[in-house]
Amino acid sequence: MSTEQSEIVPQGETQTAPALDITQQATTPTPTTRVKNPKRVSAGKMVAERTRLAPEQQKKAAEAYIASNKAKATTAAPEPTRLQKAKAQSAA
C-alpha cells in the first residue's frame, strides 16, 4: 500500500490548500523603541521624591508644634477662669 492509499478522505469532503494571506500588515513586525523625554523623567522623579518625603516632614512639623505648645503651657501662667474673675471683681 502506498501512502496515498492509506489516507482515506470521506466522500463529499475535499482537501484544499490553505489560502495565501495577501493583506498587508498595518504595523511593522519589529517594535520601535521609544525615546523618553529626559526632562519629563527627571521632573517625575522629583515629584515622586517630594511625595515620598511629605508625610515625614508633616510628622516632624506636627511634633515641633506640639512641643512648642507644651512649652508655652508650662511657662505661661494659667488664665483665670470666669469664676475666678468674678470673685476678684466682687472682692475689689
KEPARO-922586 format. One record per residue: x, y, z of N, C-alpha, C in turn; residue in one letter. Coordinates in Angstrom, 2 decimals. Layout:
N
r n_x:X, n_y:Y, n_z:Z, ca_x:X, ca_y:Y, ca_z:Z, c_x:X, c_y:Y, c_z:Z, type:A
...
This chain:
92
r n_x:0.83, n_y:-1.18, n_z:0.00, ca_x:0.00, ca_y:0.00, ca_z:0.00, c_x:0.87, c_y:1.24, c_z:0.00, type:M
r n_x:0.51, n_y:2.15, n_z:-0.78, ca_x:1.27, ca_y:3.40, ca_z:-0.82, c_x:0.68, c_y:4.38, c_z:0.18, type:S
r n_x:1.39, n_y:5.44, n_z:0.40, ca_x:0.93, ca_y:6.43, ca_z:1.38, c_x:-0.32, c_y:7.14, c_z:0.89, type:T
r n_x:-0.49, n_y:7.23, n_z:-0.41, ca_x:-1.68, ca_y:7.87, ca_z:-0.94, c_x:-2.91, c_y:7.04, c_z:-0.64, type:E
r n_x:-2.78, n_y:5.74, n_z:-0.67, ca_x:-3.92, ca_y:4.88, ca_z:-0.43, c_x:-4.26, c_y:4.82, c_z:1.06, type:Q
r n_x:-3.28, n_y:5.04, n_z:1.94, ca_x:-3.55, ca_y:4.94, ca_z:3.36, c_x:-4.38, c_y:6.14, c_z:3.86, type:S
r n_x:-4.32, n_y:7.26, n_z:3.16, ca_x:-5.12, ca_y:8.42, ca_z:3.56, c_x:-6.52, c_y:8.25, c_z:3.01, type:E
r n_x:-7.45, n_y:8.16, n_z:3.90, ca_x:-8.83, ca_y:7.97, ca_z:3.47, c_x:-9.54, c_y:9.30, c_z:3.62, type:I
r n_x:-10.10, n_y:9.77, n_z:2.55, ca_x:-10.84, ca_y:11.02, ca_z:2.55, c_x:-12.30, c_y:10.68, c_z:2.47, type:V
r n_x:-13.09, n_y:11.15, n_z:3.46, ca_x:-14.52, ca_y:10.85, ca_z:3.40, c_x:-15.14, c_y:11.45, c_z:2.15, type:P
r n_x:-16.18, n_y:10.79, n_z:1.68, ca_x:-16.84, ca_y:11.23, ca_z:0.47, c_x:-17.52, c_y:12.57, c_z:0.73, type:Q
r n_x:-17.46, n_y:13.44, n_z:-0.21, ca_x:-18.10, ca_y:14.74, ca_z:-0.10, c_x:-17.16, c_y:15.81, c_z:0.43, type:G
r n_x:-16.10, n_y:15.43, n_z:1.10, ca_x:-15.15, ca_y:16.42, ca_z:1.62, c_x:-13.92, c_y:16.41, c_z:0.73, type:E
r n_x:-13.50, n_y:17.58, n_z:0.36, ca_x:-12.29, ca_y:17.67, ca_z:-0.46, c_x:-11.25, c_y:18.46, c_z:0.31, type:T
r n_x:-10.03, n_y:18.11, n_z:0.11, ca_x:-8.96, ca_y:18.84, ca_z:0.77, c_x:-8.52, c_y:19.98, c_z:-0.13, type:Q
r n_x:-8.43, n_y:21.17, n_z:0.46, ca_x:-7.97, ca_y:22.33, ca_z:-0.31, c_x:-6.74, c_y:22.89, c_z:0.35, type:T
r n_x:-5.90, n_y:23.49, n_z:-0.41, ca_x:-4.69, ca_y:24.11, ca_z:0.13, c_x:-5.10, c_y:25.40, c_z:0.86, type:A
r n_x:-4.39, n_y:25.74, n_z:1.95, ca_x:-4.74, ca_y:26.98, ca_z:2.65, c_x:-4.52, c_y:28.19, c_z:1.75, type:P
r n_x:-5.42, n_y:29.15, n_z:1.85, ca_x:-5.33, ca_y:30.34, ca_z:1.02, c_x:-4.16, c_y:31.20, c_z:1.50, type:A
r n_x:-3.53, n_y:31.86, n_z:0.57, ca_x:-2.42, ca_y:32.74, ca_z:0.90, c_x:-2.95, c_y:34.05, c_z:1.46, type:L
r n_x:-2.27, n_y:34.57, n_z:2.46, ca_x:-2.66, ca_y:35.85, ca_z:3.06, c_x:-2.09, c_y:36.96, c_z:2.20, type:D
r n_x:-2.95, n_y:37.70, n_z:1.54, ca_x:-2.47, ca_y:38.75, ca_z:0.64, c_x:-2.63, c_y:40.14, c_z:1.24, type:I
r n_x:-3.14, n_y:40.23, n_z:2.48, ca_x:-3.31, ca_y:41.54, ca_z:3.12, c_x:-1.96, c_y:42.04, c_z:3.62, type:T
r n_x:-1.79, n_y:43.33, n_z:3.60, ca_x:-0.56, ca_y:43.91, ca_z:4.10, c_x:-0.67, c_y:44.13, c_z:5.60, type:Q
r n_x:0.43, n_y:44.01, n_z:6.28, ca_x:0.43, ca_y:44.21, ca_z:7.72, c_x:0.43, c_y:45.71, c_z:8.00, type:Q
r n_x:-0.45, n_y:46.15, n_z:8.91, ca_x:-0.60, ca_y:47.57, ca_z:9.18, c_x:0.56, c_y:48.11, c_z:10.02, type:A
r n_x:1.12, n_y:47.29, n_z:10.88, ca_x:2.21, ca_y:47.73, ca_z:11.74, c_x:3.50, c_y:47.04, c_z:11.32, type:T
r n_x:4.57, n_y:47.60, n_z:11.76, ca_x:5.85, ca_y:46.98, ca_z:11.44, c_x:6.04, c_y:45.73, c_z:12.29, type:T
r n_x:6.66, n_y:44.72, n_z:11.77, ca_x:6.83, ca_y:43.50, ca_z:12.55, c_x:7.79, c_y:43.66, c_z:13.72, type:P
r n_x:8.74, n_y:44.60, n_z:13.62, ca_x:9.67, ca_y:44.82, ca_z:14.73, c_x:9.22, c_y:46.06, c_z:15.49, type:T
r n_x:9.15, n_y:45.98, n_z:16.81, ca_x:8.70, ca_y:47.15, ca_z:17.58, c_x:9.75, c_y:48.26, c_z:17.56, type:P
r n_x:9.28, n_y:49.48, n_z:17.52, ca_x:10.20, ca_y:50.61, ca_z:17.56, c_x:10.41, c_y:50.98, c_z:19.02, type:T
r n_x:11.63, n_y:51.31, n_z:19.36, ca_x:11.92, ca_y:51.71, ca_z:20.74, c_x:11.59, c_y:53.18, c_z:20.89, type:T
r n_x:10.97, n_y:53.51, n_z:21.99, ca_x:10.52, ca_y:54.87, ca_z:22.23, c_x:11.56, c_y:55.60, c_z:23.05, type:R
r n_x:11.89, n_y:56.80, n_z:22.66, ca_x:12.86, ca_y:57.61, ca_z:23.38, c_x:12.08, c_y:58.48, c_z:24.35, type:V
r n_x:12.43, n_y:58.38, n_z:25.63, ca_x:11.73, ca_y:59.16, ca_z:26.64, c_x:12.35, c_y:60.55, c_z:26.75, type:K
r n_x:11.51, n_y:61.50, n_z:27.10, ca_x:11.97, ca_y:62.88, ca_z:27.29, c_x:12.70, c_y:62.96, c_z:28.63, type:N
r n_x:13.99, n_y:63.24, n_z:28.64, ca_x:14.74, ca_y:63.24, ca_z:29.90, c_x:14.26, c_y:64.31, c_z:30.89, type:P
r n_x:13.77, n_y:65.43, n_z:30.39, ca_x:13.28, ca_y:66.47, ca_z:31.29, c_x:12.03, c_y:66.00, c_z:32.02, type:K
r n_x:11.15, n_y:65.31, n_z:31.30, ca_x:9.93, ca_y:64.81, ca_z:31.91, c_x:10.24, c_y:63.70, c_z:32.92, type:R
r n_x:11.21, n_y:62.86, n_z:32.61, ca_x:11.60, ca_y:61.78, ca_z:33.51, c_x:12.16, c_y:62.36, c_z:34.81, type:V
r n_x:13.04, n_y:63.36, n_z:34.70, ca_x:13.63, ca_y:63.95, ca_z:35.91, c_x:12.58, c_y:64.69, c_z:36.72, type:S
r n_x:11.63, n_y:65.34, n_z:36.05, ca_x:10.57, ca_y:66.02, ca_z:36.78, c_x:9.70, c_y:65.02, c_z:37.52, type:A
r n_x:9.41, n_y:63.90, n_z:36.90, ca_x:8.62, ca_y:62.86, ca_z:37.56, c_x:9.34, c_y:62.29, c_z:38.77, type:G
r n_x:10.65, n_y:62.13, n_z:38.67, ca_x:11.42, ca_y:61.62, ca_z:39.81, c_x:11.40, c_y:62.61, c_z:40.96, type:K
r n_x:11.49, n_y:63.89, n_z:40.67, ca_x:11.46, ca_y:64.92, ca_z:41.73, c_x:10.11, c_y:64.92, c_z:42.42, type:M
r n_x:9.04, n_y:64.81, n_z:41.66, ca_x:7.70, ca_y:64.80, ca_z:42.24, c_x:7.52, c_y:63.56, c_z:43.12, type:V
r n_x:8.01, n_y:62.42, n_z:42.66, ca_x:7.89, ca_y:61.19, ca_z:43.44, c_x:8.67, c_y:61.30, c_z:44.76, type:A
r n_x:9.84, n_y:61.89, n_z:44.72, ca_x:10.65, ca_y:62.06, ca_z:45.93, c_x:9.95, c_y:63.01, c_z:46.91, type:E
r n_x:9.38, n_y:64.09, n_z:46.37, ca_x:8.66, ca_y:65.04, ca_z:47.22, c_x:7.46, c_y:64.37, c_z:47.88, type:R
r n_x:6.74, n_y:63.57, n_z:47.10, ca_x:5.58, ca_y:62.87, ca_z:47.62, c_x:5.98, c_y:61.86, c_z:48.69, type:T
r n_x:7.12, n_y:61.22, n_z:48.49, ca_x:7.59, ca_y:60.23, ca_z:49.46, c_x:8.02, c_y:60.89, c_z:50.77, type:R
r n_x:8.60, n_y:62.09, n_z:50.70, ca_x:9.10, ca_y:62.77, ca_z:51.90, c_x:8.02, c_y:63.60, c_z:52.62, type:L
r n_x:6.92, n_y:63.89, n_z:51.97, ca_x:5.89, ca_y:64.76, ca_z:52.54, c_x:5.36, c_y:64.26, c_z:53.89, type:A
r n_x:4.98, n_y:63.00, n_z:54.06, ca_x:4.46, ca_y:62.56, ca_z:55.36, c_x:5.49, c_y:62.70, c_z:56.48, type:P
r n_x:6.76, n_y:62.45, n_z:56.18, ca_x:7.79, ca_y:62.58, ca_z:57.20, c_x:7.93, c_y:64.04, c_z:57.64, type:E
r n_x:7.89, n_y:64.97, n_z:56.69, ca_x:8.00, ca_y:66.38, ca_z:57.02, c_x:6.79, c_y:66.86, c_z:57.80, type:Q
r n_x:5.60, n_y:66.39, n_z:57.45, ca_x:4.40, ca_y:66.77, ca_z:58.19, c_x:4.47, c_y:66.27, c_z:59.62, type:Q
r n_x:4.97, n_y:65.06, n_z:59.81, ca_x:5.07, ca_y:64.49, ca_z:61.14, c_x:6.05, c_y:65.29, c_z:61.99, type:K
r n_x:7.20, n_y:65.68, n_z:61.41, ca_x:8.18, ca_y:66.49, ca_z:62.13, c_x:7.59, c_y:67.85, c_z:62.51, type:K
r n_x:6.86, n_y:68.46, n_z:61.58, ca_x:6.25, ca_y:69.76, ca_z:61.84, c_x:5.21, c_y:69.65, c_z:62.95, type:A
r n_x:4.43, n_y:68.58, n_z:62.94, ca_x:3.41, ca_y:68.40, ca_z:63.98, c_x:4.06, c_y:68.19, c_z:65.34, type:A
r n_x:5.13, n_y:67.42, n_z:65.39, ca_x:5.82, ca_y:67.20, ca_z:66.66, c_x:6.41, c_y:68.50, c_z:67.20, type:E
r n_x:6.98, n_y:69.31, n_z:66.32, ca_x:7.55, ca_y:70.59, ca_z:66.74, c_x:6.45, c_y:71.52, c_z:67.26, type:A
r n_x:5.30, n_y:71.51, n_z:66.60, ca_x:4.18, ca_y:72.37, ca_z:67.01, c_x:3.67, c_y:71.95, c_z:68.39, type:Y
r n_x:3.51, n_y:70.64, n_z:68.58, ca_x:3.03, ca_y:70.13, ca_z:69.87, c_x:4.03, c_y:70.45, c_z:70.97, type:I
r n_x:5.31, n_y:70.28, n_z:70.68, ca_x:6.34, ca_y:70.57, ca_z:71.68, c_x:6.35, c_y:72.05, c_z:72.05, type:A
r n_x:6.19, n_y:72.93, n_z:71.07, ca_x:6.18, ca_y:74.37, ca_z:71.38, c_x:4.95, c_y:74.75, c_z:72.19, type:S
r n_x:3.80, n_y:74.13, n_z:71.90, ca_x:2.59, ca_y:74.42, ca_z:72.67, c_x:2.72, c_y:73.93, c_z:74.11, type:N
r n_x:3.36, n_y:72.77, n_z:74.30, ca_x:3.56, ca_y:72.27, ca_z:75.66, c_x:4.51, c_y:73.18, c_z:76.42, type:K
r n_x:5.54, n_y:73.68, n_z:75.73, ca_x:6.50, ca_y:74.57, ca_z:76.38, c_x:5.81, c_y:75.88, c_z:76.78, type:A
r n_x:4.95, n_y:76.40, n_z:75.95, ca_x:4.22, ca_y:77.63, ca_z:76.28, c_x:3.28, c_y:77.40, c_z:77.45, type:K
r n_x:2.65, n_y:76.25, n_z:77.47, ca_x:1.67, ca_y:75.95, ca_z:78.52, c_x:2.36, c_y:75.83, c_z:79.88, type:A
r n_x:3.55, n_y:75.28, n_z:79.91, ca_x:4.23, ca_y:75.11, ca_z:81.19, c_x:4.85, c_y:76.41, c_z:81.68, type:T
r n_x:5.28, n_y:77.30, n_z:80.81, ca_x:5.92, ca_y:78.54, ca_z:81.23, c_x:4.92, c_y:79.66, c_z:81.47, type:T
r n_x:3.82, n_y:79.70, n_z:80.77, ca_x:2.85, ca_y:80.78, ca_z:80.92, c_x:1.95, c_y:80.50, c_z:82.12, type:A
r n_x:1.55, n_y:81.57, n_z:82.77, ca_x:0.63, ca_y:81.43, ca_z:83.90, c_x:-0.75, c_y:81.11, c_z:83.35, type:A
r n_x:-1.47, n_y:80.23, n_z:84.01, ca_x:-2.81, ca_y:79.89, ca_z:83.51, c_x:-3.74, c_y:81.11, c_z:83.62, type:P
r n_x:-4.59, n_y:81.26, n_z:82.64, ca_x:-5.53, ca_y:82.37, ca_z:82.65, c_x:-6.63, c_y:82.08, c_z:83.68, type:E
r n_x:-7.06, n_y:83.09, n_z:84.39, ca_x:-8.12, ca_y:82.87, ca_z:85.37, c_x:-9.43, c_y:82.52, c_z:84.68, type:P
r n_x:-10.19, n_y:81.67, n_z:85.32, ca_x:-11.49, ca_y:81.29, ca_z:84.78, c_x:-12.49, c_y:82.40, c_z:85.04, type:T
r n_x:-13.70, n_y:82.26, n_z:84.52, ca_x:-14.74, ca_y:83.28, ca_z:84.73, c_x:-15.11, c_y:83.39, c_z:86.21, type:R
r n_x:-15.13, n_y:82.26, n_z:86.88, ca_x:-15.48, ca_y:82.26, ca_z:88.30, c_x:-14.43, c_y:83.02, c_z:89.12, type:L
r n_x:-13.17, n_y:82.79, n_z:88.78, ca_x:-12.10, ca_y:83.49, ca_z:89.48, c_x:-12.13, c_y:84.98, c_z:89.18, type:Q
r n_x:-12.47, n_y:85.36, n_z:87.95, ca_x:-12.58, ca_y:86.76, ca_z:87.58, c_x:-13.72, c_y:87.42, c_z:88.33, type:K
r n_x:-14.83, n_y:86.72, n_z:88.43, ca_x:-15.99, ca_y:87.26, ca_z:89.14, c_x:-15.67, c_y:87.46, c_z:90.62, type:A
r n_x:-14.99, n_y:86.52, n_z:91.25, ca_x:-14.62, ca_y:86.64, ca_z:92.65, c_x:-13.66, c_y:87.80, c_z:92.87, type:K
r n_x:-12.74, n_y:87.97, n_z:91.92, ca_x:-11.77, ca_y:89.06, ca_z:92.06, c_x:-12.48, c_y:90.41, c_z:91.91, type:A
r n_x:-13.45, n_y:90.51, n_z:91.04, ca_x:-14.17, ca_y:91.78, ca_z:90.86, c_x:-15.08, c_y:92.07, c_z:92.06, type:Q
r n_x:-15.69, n_y:91.05, n_z:92.62, ca_x:-16.59, ca_y:91.27, ca_z:93.77, c_x:-15.78, c_y:91.60, c_z:95.02, type:S
r n_x:-14.60, n_y:91.08, n_z:95.12, ca_x:-13.76, ca_y:91.36, ca_z:96.28, c_x:-13.15, c_y:92.76, c_z:96.18, type:A
r n_x:-13.05, n_y:93.31, n_z:95.03, ca_x:-12.40, ca_y:94.61, ca_z:94.88, c_x:-13.30, c_y:95.77, c_z:95.14, type:A
